Amino acid sequence: MEDRLRLLYQLQQVDGNLDELHELKGDLPSMVSRLEQELADREHSKKELEGFVRQSTIGRDQTDLEIVTQKELIEKYKAQQFQVKTNKQYDALTREIEHAQSKITQLEKDMEMTEGKAVVAKHDLEAVSPQIEELRRELTERKAELDRVNREHEEEELKLRHEREKLLVRISKQDIHTYNRIRNAKNGKAVVAVHRGACGGCYKRVPPQTVLELRKHSRVLTCEHCGRILVSDEIVEKANSTS
């Protein structure tokens, strides 16, 4: 049991040191992640806008061709009207002409609407391109800053992570689960020492009976106020001497 408590306390110390290294990076990791996502979103929008402009150009050319085709049909039908011999044939050609004219009107409306959307898309493209360049510049700067901080503490962080892995293989899965649950709930502090009769986490008084129990190292005890795992000064000294 004594080794069990000592290993948990050592794990807490290693994690605490890793937390301090993480704090040195400040908001840089989250800032880099946010900028990367924002840049990806902007680039995706740019591709969609470029695609829409291309399709609008193709659609406009196809519509122009269709309008020309319908106008040619109208001229053809008008020429045929002079050659028909019955009113029924003449009326049929008139309906075809009206149908073609109606189609031309609709095509022109559709083309006008599409061209209007294309103008808006081109305007948006003009706006998003400098935004992308600015995001790239800022992302490059933040990444360089984060890399610099990482390099400064790379050796220390690797050493701590190695120590952590060695500790984890010696601690039971149940204890790791309990440790992680408390650590996540208590701002990174799951195992604390009792100093002068007070919890090292919430600083509230620990009952004398609990202090006596701690010195026996017979079971895992937690603070009745904050729920953190408590260890005695003896465990702290042994953990520090073996680390």
N, C-alpha and C positions, 0 to 999 in steps of 0.2 A: 504493500500500500504506500509506503514511503517513497519508493521509486516511482510509483504511479503519479503521485502528487508532484514529485520533483520534475518529471518529464512534462507534465502539463504546465507547470510554471515556466520551464525552459522554453516550451513552445510559445507561451505568451510573450516572453521576452524577445524571442526572435521575431514574432509577428509585430510586436511593438516597434522594433527597429525598422522593419520593412515599412510599417506605416509612416514612420518619420521620413524615410527616404521618399515615399510616395508624396508626402506633404511638400517636400522640397520642389517637386515638379509643379505644385500648385494646380491651376486649372488647365495647364498645357495639354495633357492627354485628352481631356474632354473637349477642349477647344479645337485640337487637331481633328478629332473625330467629327465634331460638328461641321467644321469647314470642309472636310472630305465629303460629307453627306450633302451639304449645300452645293458644293461644286458639281457633284454627280447629278443633282436635281437640275441645276442650271444647264448643264451640258445636255441632259436628256431633253429639256425644253427646247434648246437650240436645235437639236436634231429633228424634233417634231415640227418645229416652225419651218425649218429648211425643207423638210419633206412636204409640208403643206404647200409651200410656195412652188416647189417643183411640180406637184400634182395640179396646182392651179394653172400653171403655164401650159401643161399638157392638156388639161381640160378645156382651157380657152381655145387652144389650137383646134381641138376636136370639135368644139362648138362652132367655131368659125367655119370649119369645113362642112359641118352639117347645115349651117345657115345657107352657105353657098349652094349646097345640094338642093335644099328646099326651094331656093330662088330659081334654080335651073328647072326644077319640076314645074314651078308656077308658069315660067315662060313656055315650057313644053305644053302644059295644059291649055294655056291661052291660044297657042298656035293651033292646037287640035280643035278648039271651039269653032274655028273658022271652017273646019272640014267636016264637022258632024252634019247629019241630015235630019236628026230628030231632036225635039225639045228634051226628051228623056236623056239622050246622050249629052246634050249641052248642060243640063242641070247636074248630071253626074260629075262632069268636069268642073263645074262651078264649085261643087261641094269639095272636090279634091283641092282646088285652089284655096278655098277658105280654110280647109284643114291645114294646108302647108303654111298659109299666112299665120294661122293661130300657133302653129308649132314654132315658127320663126319668132313670134312675139314672146313665147315662153322661154325659148332658148336665149333670147337677148336679155330677158329678166334674170334668168339663172346666171348668165355670164356676168351681168352687172353685179349681182350679189357676190359671186365668187371673187371677182376682181376687187370688190370692197373689202372682203375678208383677207385677200392677199396683201392689200395695202396695209391693213392692220398688222398682219403677220410680219411684213417687212419692217414695219416700225418697231415691233417687239424685238425683232432680230437685232436691229441697230442698238436697242437698249440693253439686251442681254449680253452681247459680245463684250463690252467693256466691264460688265459685272463679272463675267467669267475670268477675265484677265486680272481683275483686282482680287478675286478670290484665290486664284492661282498664286499671285504674288504673296498674299497674306499667309496662305497655307505653306508655301516654301519657307517663309520666315519663321513661322511657328514650329515647323518640323525641324529646322536647323537649331532652333533654341532648345527644343525637347531633346534632340540628339546630343547636344552639348551637355545638358544636365545628366542625361543617361550615361554618357562617357565618363563624366566626373565620378559617378558612383557605381559604375558597372561592376568593378571588382568586388566592392563591398556587398552589393546586392546579390551577386552570384554566390558569394560565400554564405550569406544568410539563407538563401534558398536551398543551398546544399545542406546546411545544418537542419533546416526545416524538414527536408525529405528524410534525413537520418532519424529525426525524432518521430515522424509520423509512422514509420514502420515499427516502432517500439511501443506505440500507444494503441489501445484497443479501439475498434471502430465505434463502439458505443461511447467511449470517452471523447473521441474526436467529434462525434455527432453532438454530444452535449456541449462541448467546448465551442463549436461553431455556432450553435443556437444561441448561447449566451453572448458570445462575441458579437454576433450580428445585432442582437437586441441592445447591447450595452456599449455601443460606440467603440468597438474594438477591444474592450477590456473584459476578459472572461475570468481570469485568475488573478487574484490580488493577495497581497500579504496583509496581516493584521499588525498595525503599528500602534503601540500604546493603547491597546484595547479598542481600536477603531478600525472599521473596514477601510482598506486602501482604495476602494472604488467609490463608495458613497460617503465615506468618512463618518458614518454613524456608529454609535457604540455597539460593540459585540458583547453579548452576555458573558460573564466570567466563566460559566460552565462550558460554553462553546470554546473559549480560549483554552481551557484545560483539555478539552477533547482534541483540539487541534494538535497539541503537543504529543498526544498518543499516536497520531498518524494511523488511526484504526479504520477510518472511513472518510469519504469525501463529504465535506461540510460546506454549506452555502450561507451567504449572508441573508438573514431573515428580512432585510429591508430591500436590497437590490437584486438578490438572487445570484450574485457572483460566487465563484468557487473560492474558498478561503484556504490559505496555507500559512504555516507558522514561520517565524524568523529562521528556525533551524532548516526548514526546507529551502528558504531563500539562500542561506549561506552555503548549503550543499550544492544547490543548483549553480551558484556563482563560481564555486570552487571547481566544478567539473566542466564548466563551459569554456 
